[in-house]
């Protein structure tokens, strides 16, 4: 999550990415948060109670990187910069931050300028992410728990374990599908419900 607004005494400033996109689209940069959304032209960007937006990360090799030395020496191809949002920032080990991000997978380092590029790409793409509504989350957990409670106690513990794993895999597929729709589903509660149901089923089978 990245904040789209920075509050100072008596004033609220738009974050760098939000201001960059607004100026790129020839609009005045503002950071007005109303009813859980930040207005961005005709779009509404969903944010949490702290005004933070969920970032839709992209592959970092999708960003064009030009060494600053090429710019300073006049060797860069300036046509690559025309009509683009250009971020200037260091990409060195000395400037890395320990952010918890999904990319890059094999390296924990991520640079501030890359994170800003991810936020800008999310705002420009218009494919915003938001968490699953609590009622929908509760209903899905109850459905999985009820299904597990009705089926797992009837099977030997080995078959019950395999069936519980199948249920969890099916729920993960559901979570991936919802992510494609911009909804983030947390599988933690379903996994706890399945583990509890499996444990109770094994205990029930043992004593019965």
Helices and strands as residue ranges (DSSP letters): E 2-3, E 5-8, E 11-14, H 16-24, E 33-34, E 37-40, E 43-46, E 52-53, G 60-62, H 68-72, G 78-81, G 93-95, E 96-97, E 110-111, H 112-125, E 130-131, H 134-151, G 152-154, H 157-180, E 183-184, H 188-207
